[in-house]
């Protein structure tokens, strides 16, 4: 996330073991959640939802929106 006031950046997600990266973020228009792809391999990812507090910090751990196998590209 990027602070408009200070320009400071901080990471909102960190892929756990077994995943390559978190990418393609999209923030909800009201700023209360972030949806992103958590990539397992080049052609396999899972869709996650991260609830956010007002300060753009995680309100709880990311929740999987797709089950094992996720989105195949």
C-alpha positions in Angstrom: 0.0 0.0 0.0 1.1 3.6 -0.6 0.4 6.4 1.8 -0.8 9.4 -0.1 0.2 11.7 2.8 3.8 10.5 3.2 4.6 8.5 0.1 5.6 5.6 2.4 5.0 2.1 1.0 4.2 -1.1 3.0 3.5 -4.7 1.9 0.0 -6.0 2.5 0.5 -9.6 1.5 3.3 -12.2 1.6 2.9 -15.5 -0.2 3.4 -18.5 2.0 5.6 -21.6 1.2 4.2 -23.3 -1.9 3.3 -20.1 -3.7 5.5 -18.1 -6.0 4.0 -14.6 -5.7 1.0 -12.3 -4.9 0.0 -10.3 -8.0 -2.8 -8.5 -9.9 -4.2 -6.6 -6.9 -7.5 -4.8 -7.1 -8.9 -2.7 -4.2 -12.6 -2.4 -3.6 -13.9 1.1 -4.3 -14.7 1.7 -0.7 -11.1 0.7 0.3 -12.2 -2.0 2.7 -10.8 -5.0 0.8 -8.1 -6.1 -1.6 -8.5 -9.0 -4.1 -5.4 -10.6 -5.6 -4.0 -13.7 -7.3 -1.7 -15.9 -5.3 0.4 -17.7 -7.9 1.5 -21.3 -7.4 3.1 -21.7 -10.8 3.2 -19.8 -14.1 -0.2 -21.2 -15.1 -1.9 -21.8 -11.8 -3.1 -19.3 -9.2 -5.7 -18.9 -6.4 -7.9 -15.9 -5.9 -7.8 -14.3 -2.4 -9.6 -11.5 -0.5 -7.8 -9.5 2.1 -10.1 -7.4 4.4 -8.6 -3.9 5.2 -8.8 -1.5 8.0 -9.2 2.3 7.4 -5.4 2.7 7.4 -5.0 0.2 4.6 -3.6 -2.4 6.9 -4.9 -6.0 7.0 -7.9 -6.5 9.2 -7.5 -10.3 9.1 -5.6 -12.9 7.2 -6.4 -13.3 3.5 -9.3 -15.6 2.7 -9.2 -18.0 -0.3 -12.0 -17.4 -2.8 -11.1 -20.3 -5.0 -10.3 -23.9 -3.9 -7.1 -25.9 -4.5 -6.4 -25.6 -8.2 -7.7 -22.1 -8.5 -7.5 -20.3 -11.8 -5.8 -21.9 -14.7 -4.2 -19.6 -17.2 
